């Protein structure tokens, strides 16, 4: 695996030379590890010049270079695909994003300047995939794969993979909102439990995306689009959300100072310092050993409801002959056995029910209650309005008055 780390450190490489020396990862020992046997050199037959050549792009957080179990697992999986498909050569690039939509900019520039260099397979976040589809930079997987048609996907994963009812990729990994709390509170499964418990709850109320409030709004049955397809908010559902916030303030569960909390990092700092004993966070930031209990985010309806996001393997290459091979690689990368081991190692959420252990009811409940975050256009319009509404109620304004004035701004 040292060869693998060096191989990808330049950001671009073929996997062919490491196939013979790559071995499956072993569990991390509790005692001092036994030194590995020296690697023996092998001679790899020359690959004909007309062999399939797959380009794969990865976002920075999935870089194969870091010396981590997750990087080794993904690197080995890619190498296994080459080993099982003799003659296939693979080039992997890590696209480091320094700003919003950097990956989309890279795709757009490459599409214009050197379409032959576009990635056959690219791992994209949900928001980047949506933007790439709207710019015409991706090819649908519908018609090339039947994998999305199987029932072995969580609802949020199916939603991740589709834009405007067309499948554009295979879901790889996810992340979702959840409620964490200190175990001494007992069992917390509903907003009634939250509001009747001692201590404060914290979430980023000043986040301009307003995702916590928007998820509560959706759980109350609120719709995000009107009959014309424009972003909208409904009075009843919005008032119900703001009334819950008001109740939290009156019960000293929500502090007015929460209107200054803008980020996940601030939320976690307040929680881990003990100032609050309940918090709404994204699961990737959850530390089981120190963060206490975790439960699905309670909804304002009869069932839990949370927003989720994730990453999807998508097709961007200009060579139609490589599309079927790229789909085959994507299917290989979302198979149960690999995803089970990889998600356990990384903390990302699986996208398939068959990956969850039978006894892990809490995680299953979180995944079953998750739904993909609304489109970027909807969040850009409604998020700041939700932020304003929650902040105003935290500062003492009446829910009905705030709801009415916020909705008026959409007209």
C-alpha positions as CSV (number, residue, x, y, z in Angstrom):
1,X,0.0,0.0,0.0
2,X,3.1,2.3,0.3
3,X,3.4,1.9,-3.5
4,X,-0.3,2.9,-3.8
5,X,0.2,6.0,-1.7
6,X,3.2,7.1,-3.7
7,X,1.5,6.2,-6.9
8,X,-1.4,8.6,-6.3
9,X,0.5,11.4,-4.7
10,X,1.0,13.2,-8.0
11,X,-2.8,13.3,-8.4
12,X,-2.9,11.2,-11.5
13,X,-1.8,7.6,-12.1
14,X,-2.5,4.2,-13.8
15,X,-3.2,1.4,-11.4
16,X,-1.6,-1.3,-13.6
17,X,1.9,-1.5,-12.0
18,X,0.5,-2.2,-8.5
19,X,-1.9,-5.0,-9.3
20,X,0.5,-7.8,-8.7
21,X,1.8,-6.5,-5.3
22,X,-1.5,-5.3,-3.8
23,X,-2.9,-7.5,-1.0
24,X,-6.2,-7.2,1.0
25,X,-6.1,-4.9,4.1
26,X,-5.8,-6.7,7.4
27,X,-7.4,-5.6,10.8
28,X,-5.4,-3.1,12.8
29,X,-3.5,-5.2,15.4
30,X,-3.7,-4.4,19.1
31,X,0.0,-5.4,19.6
32,X,3.0,-4.5,17.6
33,X,2.6,-5.5,13.9
34,X,4.7,-8.2,12.4
35,X,7.0,-6.8,9.7
36,X,5.6,-7.5,6.2
37,X,7.5,-9.8,3.9
38,X,9.5,-8.0,1.2
39,X,7.6,-7.5,-2.0
40,X,8.8,-9.5,-5.0
41,X,9.1,-7.9,-8.4
42,X,6.8,-9.1,-11.2
43,X,6.7,-8.4,-14.8
44,X,3.4,-7.2,-16.2
45,X,2.8,-8.0,-19.9
46,X,2.5,-5.0,-22.1
47,X,-1.0,-3.7,-22.7
48,X,-2.1,-3.2,-26.3
49,X,-2.4,0.5,-27.2
50,X,-6.0,0.0,-28.1
51,X,-6.9,-1.2,-24.6
52,X,-9.8,0.5,-22.7
53,X,-8.6,3.6,-20.8
54,X,-10.8,4.8,-18.0
55,X,-10.4,8.2,-16.4
56,X,-11.7,8.6,-12.9
57,X,-12.0,11.9,-10.9
58,X,-12.3,11.9,-7.1
59,X,-13.0,14.9,-4.8
60,X,-10.3,15.8,-2.3
61,X,-12.0,14.1,0.7
62,X,-11.8,10.8,-1.1
63,X,-8.1,11.2,-2.0
64,X,-6.2,7.9,-2.1
65,X,-2.9,9.4,-1.0
66,X,-3.5,9.8,2.8
67,X,-2.3,6.8,4.8
68,X,-5.7,5.8,6.1
69,X,-7.7,2.6,6.0
70,X,-10.4,4.3,3.9
71,X,-7.9,5.4,1.3
72,X,-6.4,1.9,1.1
73,X,-9.8,0.3,0.8
74,X,-10.9,2.5,-2.1
75,X,-7.5,2.2,-3.8
76,X,-7.5,-1.5,-3.5
77,X,-11.1,-1.7,-4.9
78,X,-10.0,0.2,-8.0
79,X,-7.0,-2.1,-8.4
80,X,-9.3,-5.1,-8.0
81,X,-11.4,-3.8,-10.9
82,X,-8.3,-3.6,-13.1
83,X,-7.3,-7.1,-12.0
84,X,-10.7,-8.5,-12.9
85,X,-10.8,-6.7,-16.3
86,X,-7.5,-7.6,-18.0
87,X,-6.4,-4.9,-20.5
88,X,-8.2,-2.1,-18.7
89,X,-6.0,0.9,-17.8
90,X,-7.2,3.4,-15.3
91,X,-6.1,7.0,-14.6
92,X,-7.3,8.5,-11.3
93,X,-7.2,12.2,-10.6
94,X,-8.0,14.0,-7.3
95,X,-9.7,17.3,-8.0
96,X,-9.0,19.6,-5.1
97,X,-11.7,22.2,-4.7
98,X,-10.6,25.6,-3.3
99,X,-14.0,27.2,-3.7
100,X,-17.7,26.6,-4.5
101,X,-18.3,24.8,-7.9
102,X,-14.6,24.3,-8.6
103,X,-15.3,20.8,-9.8
104,X,-18.0,22.1,-12.1
105,X,-15.7,24.7,-13.4
106,X,-13.1,22.1,-14.1
107,X,-15.6,20.0,-15.9
108,X,-16.8,22.9,-18.0
109,X,-13.4,24.0,-19.0
110,X,-12.3,20.5,-19.9
111,X,-15.5,20.0,-21.9
112,X,-14.7,23.1,-24.0
113,X,-10.9,22.8,-24.3
114,X,-10.2,19.0,-24.2
115,X,-13.4,16.9,-24.2
116,X,-11.3,13.7,-24.7
117,X,-9.8,14.4,-21.2
118,X,-13.2,14.4,-19.4
119,X,-13.5,11.7,-16.7
120,X,-15.5,8.6,-17.7
121,X,-16.5,8.3,-14.1
122,X,-16.6,11.0,-11.5
123,X,-17.6,11.1,-7.8
124,X,-19.8,14.1,-7.2
125,X,-21.6,15.6,-4.2
126,X,-25.3,15.9,-4.7
127,X,-25.1,19.7,-5.2
128,X,-22.3,19.4,-7.7
129,X,-24.1,16.6,-9.6
130,X,-27.2,18.8,-9.8
131,X,-25.2,21.7,-11.1
132,X,-23.4,19.5,-13.7
133,X,-26.7,18.1,-15.0
134,X,-28.1,21.6,-15.4
135,X,-25.0,22.5,-17.4
136,X,-25.3,19.4,-19.6
137,X,-22.0,17.9,-18.4
138,X,-23.3,14.5,-17.4
139,X,-24.8,11.5,-19.2
140,X,-27.8,9.6,-17.7
141,X,-27.2,6.1,-16.4
142,X,-30.8,5.2,-17.3
143,X,-30.5,2.8,-20.2
144,X,-27.0,1.8,-19.3
145,X,-27.6,0.2,-15.9
146,X,-30.6,-1.3,-14.2
147,X,-29.0,-1.0,-10.7
148,X,-31.2,2.0,-9.7
149,X,-34.3,-0.1,-10.5
150,X,-33.6,-2.6,-7.7
151,X,-35.4,-2.1,-4.3
152,X,-32.1,-2.3,-2.4
153,X,-31.7,1.5,-1.9
154,X,-32.8,3.8,0.8
155,X,-35.3,6.5,-0.3
156,X,-32.7,9.3,0.2
157,X,-30.2,7.4,-2.0
158,X,-32.7,7.1,-4.8
159,X,-33.4,10.8,-4.5
160,X,-29.6,11.5,-4.6
161,X,-29.2,9.8,-7.9
162,X,-32.1,11.5,-9.7
163,X,-32.4,15.0,-11.2
164,X,-35.7,15.8,-12.8
165,X,-36.8,12.2,-12.6
166,X,-33.8,11.0,-14.5
167,X,-31.1,8.8,-13.0
168,X,-27.6,10.3,-13.4
169,X,-25.5,8.1,-11.2
170,X,-25.2,5.4,-8.6
171,X,-25.3,6.5,-4.9
172,X,-22.0,5.8,-3.1
173,X,-22.1,7.3,0.4
174,X,-24.3,9.6,2.4
175,X,-24.6,12.0,5.4
176,X,-27.7,13.0,7.3
177,X,-29.0,15.2,10.1
178,X,-29.6,13.6,13.5
179,X,-30.2,14.5,17.1
180,X,-27.5,13.8,19.7
181,X,-27.9,14.1,23.5
182,X,-26.3,13.1,26.7
183,X,-27.6,9.7,28.0
184,X,-28.6,11.0,31.4
185,X,-31.6,12.6,29.8
186,X,-33.1,9.2,29.3
187,X,-34.9,8.5,26.0
188,X,-35.5,11.3,23.6
189,X,-37.5,10.4,20.5
190,X,-40.0,13.2,19.9
191,X,-40.2,17.0,20.2
192,X,-42.3,16.5,23.3
193,X,-39.4,14.7,24.8
194,X,-37.0,17.5,23.7
195,X,-39.2,20.3,25.0
196,X,-39.8,18.6,28.4
197,X,-36.2,17.7,29.0
198,X,-33.8,19.7,31.1
199,X,-31.0,21.7,29.5
200,X,-30.6,23.4,26.2
201,X,-30.7,22.2,22.6
202,X,-28.4,23.9,20.0
203,X,-28.3,24.0,16.2
204,X,-27.0,26.6,13.7
205,X,-30.1,28.8,13.7
206,X,-28.1,31.6,11.9
207,X,-27.1,29.3,9.0
208,X,-28.4,31.1,5.8
209,X,-29.3,27.7,4.4
210,X,-31.8,27.2,7.2
211,X,-31.7,23.4,6.8
212,X,-32.8,22.4,10.3
213,X,-35.9,24.7,10.1
214,X,-36.6,23.6,6.5
215,X,-36.5,19.9,7.6
216,X,-39.0,20.6,10.3
217,X,-41.1,22.4,7.8
218,X,-41.0,19.4,5.5
219,X,-41.9,17.1,8.4
220,X,-45.0,19.2,9.0
221,X,-46.2,18.6,5.5
222,X,-45.0,21.8,4.0
223,X,-44.2,22.0,0.2
224,X,-41.3,23.9,-1.2
225,X,-42.7,24.6,-4.6
226,X,-46.0,26.3,-5.7
227,X,-48.2,25.2,-8.6
228,X,-45.9,27.2,-11.0
229,X,-42.8,25.4,-9.7
230,X,-41.4,28.5,-7.9
231,X,-40.0,28.3,-4.3
232,X,-42.8,28.7,-1.8
233,X,-43.7,28.4,1.9
234,X,-47.1,27.4,3.3
235,X,-48.5,29.3,6.2
236,X,-49.7,26.4,8.4
237,X,-46.5,24.4,8.2
238,X,-44.3,27.4,8.7
239,X,-46.3,28.6,11.7
240,X,-46.1,25.1,13.2
241,X,-42.3,25.2,12.9
242,X,-42.1,28.7,14.5
243,X,-44.5,27.8,17.3
244,X,-42.2,24.9,18.2
245,X,-39.3,27.3,18.4
246,X,-41.4,29.6,20.6
247,X,-42.2,26.7,22.9
248,X,-38.6,25.9,23.1
249,X,-37.7,29.4,24.1
250,X,-40.5,29.5,26.8
251,X,-39.2,26.1,28.2
252,X,-35.6,27.4,28.2
253,X,-34.7,24.7,25.7
254,X,-33.7,27.2,23.1
255,X,-31.7,30.2,24.1
256,X,-32.0,33.6,22.2
257,X,-28.3,33.5,21.8
258,X,-28.7,30.5,19.4
259,X,-29.5,33.2,16.8
260,X,-25.7,33.8,16.7
261,X,-24.8,30.2,16.0
262,X,-24.0,29.9,12.3
263,X,-22.0,26.8,11.8
264,X,-21.7,23.1,12.6
265,X,-18.4,23.8,14.3
266,X,-20.0,26.3,16.7
267,X,-22.8,23.9,17.4
268,X,-20.4,21.1,18.3
269,X,-18.3,23.3,20.4
270,X,-21.3,24.5,22.5
271,X,-22.5,20.9,22.9
272,X,-19.1,19.4,23.7
273,X,-18.4,22.1,26.3
274,X,-21.6,21.1,28.1
275,X,-23.4,24.4,27.6
276,X,-26.1,22.5,25.7
277,X,-26.9,18.8,26.3
278,X,-28.8,18.3,23.0
279,X,-27.7,19.2,19.5
280,X,-28.8,18.7,15.9
281,X,-25.8,17.9,13.7
282,X,-24.7,16.0,10.6
283,X,-23.7,12.4,11.4
284,X,-20.3,12.6,9.8
285,X,-19.3,14.9,12.8
286,X,-20.7,12.5,15.4
287,X,-18.2,10.9,17.8
288,X,-19.8,8.0,19.6
289,X,-17.3,7.8,22.3
290,X,-17.8,11.3,23.5
291,X,-21.1,12.7,22.0
292,X,-23.5,10.4,23.8
293,X,-26.7,9.0,22.3
294,X,-27.9,9.6,18.8
295,X,-31.4,9.3,17.4
296,X,-33.3,10.2,14.2
297,X,-34.2,13.9,14.1
298,X,-37.8,14.1,15.4
299,X,-40.4,15.4,12.9
300,X,-43.4,17.6,13.5
301,X,-45.6,14.9,12.0
302,X,-45.9,11.3,13.1
303,X,-42.5,10.1,12.0
304,X,-38.9,11.3,12.2
305,X,-37.7,13.4,9.3
306,X,-34.2,14.6,8.4
307,X,-32.4,15.9,5.4
308,X,-29.6,14.0,3.8
309,X,-26.9,14.5,1.2
310,X,-24.3,12.3,-0.3
311,X,-22.0,11.4,-3.2
312,X,-22.8,9.8,-6.5
313,X,-20.7,8.0,-9.2
314,X,-21.7,9.8,-12.4
315,X,-20.7,9.7,-16.1
316,X,-19.0,12.7,-17.7
317,X,-16.8,11.2,-20.4
318,X,-17.1,12.1,-24.1
319,X,-16.2,8.6,-25.3
320,X,-19.5,6.6,-25.6
321,X,-17.5,3.4,-26.0
322,X,-16.3,3.8,-22.4
323,X,-19.7,4.5,-20.8
324,X,-20.6,0.9,-20.3
325,X,-17.2,0.1,-18.8
326,X,-17.6,3.1,-16.5
327,X,-21.0,1.9,-15.4
328,X,-19.5,-1.5,-14.7
329,X,-16.9,0.2,-12.5
330,X,-19.6,2.2,-10.7
331,X,-21.6,-0.9,-10.0
332,X,-18.5,-2.6,-8.7
333,X,-17.9,0.3,-6.4
334,X,-21.4,0.2,-4.8
335,X,-21.5,-3.6,-4.2
336,X,-22.6,-4.6,-0.7
337,X,-19.5,-6.3,0.5
338,X,-17.2,-3.3,-0.3
339,X,-19.7,-0.6,0.9
340,X,-20.2,-2.4,4.2
341,X,-16.5,-2.4,5.0
342,X,-15.8,1.1,3.6
343,X,-18.7,2.9,5.4
344,X,-17.8,1.2,8.7
345,X,-14.2,2.5,8.3
346,X,-15.1,6.1,7.2
347,X,-18.3,6.9,9.1
348,X,-20.2,7.8,5.9
349,X,-23.7,6.5,5.7
350,X,-24.5,3.5,3.5
351,X,-27.0,3.9,0.7
352,X,-28.4,0.3,0.7
353,X,-30.4,-1.4,3.4
354,X,-28.6,-4.7,2.9
355,X,-25.4,-3.1,4.2
356,X,-26.9,-2.3,7.7
357,X,-26.3,-4.8,10.5
358,X,-29.6,-6.5,11.6
359,X,-29.3,-5.2,15.2
360,X,-28.4,-1.6,14.3
361,X,-32.0,-0.3,14.6
362,X,-31.0,3.3,15.4
363,X,-28.9,3.7,12.2
364,X,-31.6,2.0,10.2
365,X,-34.2,4.4,11.6
366,X,-32.0,7.4,10.7
367,X,-31.6,6.2,7.2
368,X,-35.2,5.3,6.7
369,X,-36.3,8.8,7.8
370,X,-33.8,10.6,5.6
371,X,-34.7,12.6,2.4
372,X,-32.4,14.5,0.1
373,X,-31.9,18.2,0.7
374,X,-34.0,20.4,-1.7
375,X,-32.4,21.7,-4.8
376,X,-29.8,24.4,-4.5
377,X,-32.1,26.9,-6.2
378,X,-34.8,26.2,-3.6
379,X,-32.4,26.4,-0.6
380,X,-30.9,29.7,-2.0
381,X,-34.4,31.3,-1.8
382,X,-36.0,29.7,1.2
383,X,-32.9,29.2,3.4
384,X,-32.3,32.9,4.2
385,X,-36.1,33.4,4.9
386,X,-36.1,30.5,7.3
387,X,-33.0,31.9,9.0
388,X,-34.7,35.2,9.4
389,X,-37.9,33.7,10.7
390,X,-36.2,31.5,13.3
391,X,-34.0,34.4,14.5
392,X,-37.0,36.7,14.9
393,X,-38.9,34.1,17.0
394,X,-35.9,33.5,19.1
395,X,-35.8,37.2,19.8
396,X,-39.4,37.2,21.0
397,X,-41.6,37.9,18.0
398,X,-44.9,36.0,17.5
399,X,-44.9,33.0,15.2
400,X,-48.0,34.0,13.2
401,X,-46.7,37.5,12.6
402,X,-43.3,36.3,11.5
403,X,-44.7,33.6,9.3
404,X,-47.0,36.0,7.5
405,X,-44.3,38.6,6.9
406,X,-41.9,36.0,5.6
407,X,-44.4,34.5,3.2
408,X,-45.2,38.0,2.0
409,X,-41.6,38.4,0.8
410,X,-42.0,35.5,-1.6
411,X,-44.9,37.2,-3.5
